[in-house]
């Protein structure tokens, strides 16, 4: 198992560096591979609120994380033209769920040679991810065989303001031969439920992590923040950084049990 973790948005250098340092220490202690994640632009917002620090400054901070802590970097791309400059810093380009069928974006990400992590749209069935994979392989043949396509489950829309997680989706997507990741923090979002912002229920993160580990996943995606209540994005569902050690330990314990 590997871990993708970090603050939802790059708010400032200090928050990012503090989080990266803490996560690196935790993952080294647990012998766990860490991909540091944070977003320079939260383009998919419920309202026209603060979107983040911007690409240029955000990439400089992510490069500093990479240089200082020797961590691989994952971040989102929203438009095709962003892929090449972002790939100069990031090791993994992430396709947001709402953009998971955008052909030009998928192909541009694939052409960089980076790993492409495609988040399954909240509106998509797990078997529909075959279409995203085929678009990536049109631009980069054998991307799946090379391990350069990841698929992430982040919950499915269930009426208004609610997501549910179908754990069979994790099994279905494994049939594509790609690493499958469970996004535990976005899965507990409550879209547009909190007076113009997305709400959430972080109390459900740990139970869903335990369930996903029992089903069997290759990686976990968990957004975390030193003080989630002060976060500019996804404040309601990010995990407090102080709680990550226990959550990681639980996930690893379940993985070991399933392997015995």
C-alpha positions in Angstrom: 0.0 0.0 0.0 1.1 3.6 -0.6 -0.3 6.8 0.7 -1.3 10.0 -1.1 -1.6 12.8 1.5 -1.3 16.5 2.1 -3.5 19.6 2.5 -6.3 20.1 0.0 -5.0 23.4 -1.2 -1.6 25.1 -1.1 -2.5 27.9 1.3 1.0 29.0 2.2 4.5 27.7 2.4 4.6 27.1 6.1 1.4 24.9 6.1 2.7 22.8 3.3 6.2 22.4 4.7 4.9 21.5 8.2 2.6 18.9 6.8 5.2 17.4 4.4 7.7 17.1 7.2 5.2 15.4 9.6 3.9 13.0 6.9 7.4 12.0 5.8 8.4 11.2 9.4 5.2 9.1 9.9 5.5 7.2 6.7 9.2 6.5 7.3 8.3 5.1 10.7 5.5 2.9 9.2 7.7 1.9 6.1 5.0 3.4 3.8 5.6 5.1 0.5 4.2 8.7 0.5 3.2 10.8 -2.5 2.8 14.4 -1.2 -0.4 16.0 -2.6 -1.6 19.6 -2.6 -3.4 21.7 -5.1 -2.4 25.1 -6.5 -5.8 25.9 -7.9 -9.2 24.7 -6.6 -11.0 25.4 -9.8 -14.0 23.3 -8.9 -15.5 25.3 -6.1 -19.1 25.6 -5.0 -18.8 29.4 -5.0 -16.4 32.0 -6.3 -14.3 31.9 -3.1 -10.5 31.6 -2.7 -9.2 29.1 -5.2 -5.6 28.8 -3.9 -2.2 30.3 -4.4 -1.9 29.9 -8.2 0.2 27.6 -10.5 3.5 29.5 -10.5 3.8 30.0 -6.8 2.2 26.7 -6.0 4.7 24.8 -8.2 7.6 26.6 -6.5 6.4 25.4 -3.1 5.9 21.8 -4.3 9.4 21.9 -5.8 10.7 22.9 -2.4 8.9 20.0 -0.8 10.4 17.6 -3.4 13.9 19.0 -2.9 13.9 19.2 0.9 12.1 16.0 1.7 12.8 13.9 -1.3 9.1 13.2 -1.8 7.3 12.4 -5.1 4.6 15.0 -5.8 1.0 14.6 -7.0 -1.1 17.6 -8.0 -4.2 18.4 -10.1 -4.4 19.7 -13.7 -7.5 21.3 -15.0 -6.6 22.3 -18.5 -4.5 20.7 -21.2 -1.9 23.5 -21.3 -1.1 23.0 -17.7 0.1 19.5 -18.1 3.6 20.1 -19.5 4.7 22.8 -16.9 3.2 20.9 -14.0 5.0 17.7 -15.1 8.3 19.5 -14.7 7.7 19.3 -10.9 5.0 16.7 -10.3 5.5 12.9 -10.6 1.8 12.2 -10.8 -0.8 14.3 -12.6 -4.2 14.0 -11.2 -7.4 14.4 -13.3 -10.2 15.7 -11.1 -13.4 13.7 -10.9 -15.5 16.2 -12.8 -13.0 16.2 -15.6 -12.5 12.4 -15.8 -14.0 12.2 -19.3 -12.2 15.2 -20.8 -10.3 13.7 -23.8 -7.9 16.5 -24.4 -6.9 16.7 -20.8 -6.4 13.0 -20.4 -4.3 12.8 -23.6 -2.2 15.8 -22.6 -1.5 14.4 -19.2 -0.5 11.0 -20.7 1.9 12.6 -23.2 4.0 14.0 -20.3 5.1 10.5 -19.4 4.0 11.1 -15.8 1.7 8.7 -13.9 -1.9 9.8 -14.5 -4.3 9.4 -11.5 -7.8 9.6 -12.8 -10.5 10.2 -10.2 -13.7 8.4 -11.0 -16.5 10.9 -11.6 -19.2 10.9 -9.0 -21.6 10.3 -11.9 -19.7 7.3 -13.4 -19.9 3.6 -13.0 -16.6 1.9 -12.2 -16.6 0.0 -15.6 -17.0 3.3 -17.4 -13.4 4.1 -16.4 -12.3 2.0 -19.3 -13.1 4.9 -21.5 -10.6 7.2 -19.7 -8.0 4.5 -19.8 -8.4 4.1 -23.6 -8.0 7.8 -24.1 -4.7 7.8 -22.1 -3.4 4.8 -24.1 -4.2 6.5 -27.4 -1.7 9.2 -26.4 0.7 6.9 -24.5 0.5 3.2 -25.6 1.1 0.6 -22.9 0.6 3.2 -20.1 -1.3 0.6 -18.1 1.4 -2.0 -18.5 4.0 0.5 -17.5 2.0 1.3 -14.3 1.4 4.9 -15.4 -2.4 4.8 -14.9 -4.0 4.9 -11.5 -7.8 4.9 -10.8 -9.3 6.5 -7.7 -12.7 6.0 -6.1 -14.1 9.1 -4.4 -17.7 8.3 -3.9 -20.9 8.5 -6.0 -23.6 11.1 -6.0 -26.7 10.0 -4.1 -29.3 12.6 -4.6 -28.5 16.2 -3.6 -25.7 17.0 -1.2 -24.7 13.4 -0.5 -22.1 10.9 -1.6 -22.1 7.2 -1.0 -19.3 4.7 -1.5 -19.9 1.4 -3.3 -17.0 -0.8 -2.2 -17.6 -3.2 -5.1 -16.3 -0.3 -7.3 -12.8 -1.0 -5.9 -13.1 -4.6 -7.0 -14.5 -3.7 -10.4 -11.8 -1.2 -11.2 -9.0 -3.6 -10.3 -10.0 -5.6 -13.4 -8.4 -3.0 -15.6 -5.0 -3.9 -14.3 -4.3 -0.5 -12.8 -3.5 0.4 -9.2 -6.8 1.3 -7.4 -6.8 4.0 -4.8 -9.5 4.9 -2.3 -10.0 8.6 -1.6 -11.3 8.6 2.0 -11.7 12.3 2.5 -13.6 13.4 -0.6 -15.9 10.4 -0.2 -17.3 12.0 3.0 -18.0 15.3 1.3 -21.6 16.7 1.5 -21.6 18.9 -1.7 -23.2 22.3 -1.5 -24.6 21.5 1.9 -23.0 24.2 4.1 -24.3 27.6 3.0 -22.5 28.0 -0.3 -19.6 25.7 0.5 -19.1 21.9 0.5 -19.7 20.3 3.8 -18.5 16.9 5.0 -18.2 14.5 7.9 -14.7 13.6 8.8 -15.9 11.2 11.5 -16.6 8.8 8.7 -13.1 8.8 7.2 -11.6 6.2 9.5 -14.5 3.7 9.1 -14.3 4.0 5.3 -10.5 3.6 5.3 -10.9 0.4 7.3 -13.6 -0.9 4.9 -11.5 -0.1 1.9 -8.4 -1.8 3.3 -10.5 -4.9 4.0 -11.8 -5.0 0.4 -8.2 -4.5 -0.8 -6.8 -1.3 -2.4 -3.3 -0.4 -3.6 -3.3 3.1 -2.1 -5.1 5.5 0.1 -5.8 9.2 -0.6 -6.3 11.3 2.6 -6.2 15.1 2.7 -4.9 16.4 6.0 -4.2 19.7 7.6 -2.6 21.0 10.8 -5.9 22.8 11.6 -8.7 21.7 9.3 -11.2 24.2 10.7 -9.0 27.0 9.3 -8.5 25.4 5.9 -9.6 27.4 2.9 -11.0 24.3 1.2 -12.6 21.1 2.4 -12.4 22.2 6.0 -15.2 19.7 7.0 -13.6 16.6 5.7 -9.8 17.0 6.0 -8.2 14.8 8.7 -6.3 16.7 11.5 -2.6 16.1 11.0 -2.3 14.9 14.6 -4.7 12.0 13.8 -2.8 10.6 10.8 -0.5 8.3 12.8 -3.4 6.3 14.3 -5.2 6.2 10.9 -2.1 5.0 9.1 -1.5 2.3 11.8 -5.1 1.0 11.5 -4.8 0.8 7.7 -1.5 -1.1 7.8 -2.8 -3.5 10.5 -5.8 -4.4 8.4 -3.6 -4.9 5.3 -1.4 -7.3 7.2 -4.4 -9.2 8.5 -5.8 -9.6 5.0 -2.4 -10.9 3.8 -2.1 -13.6 6.5 
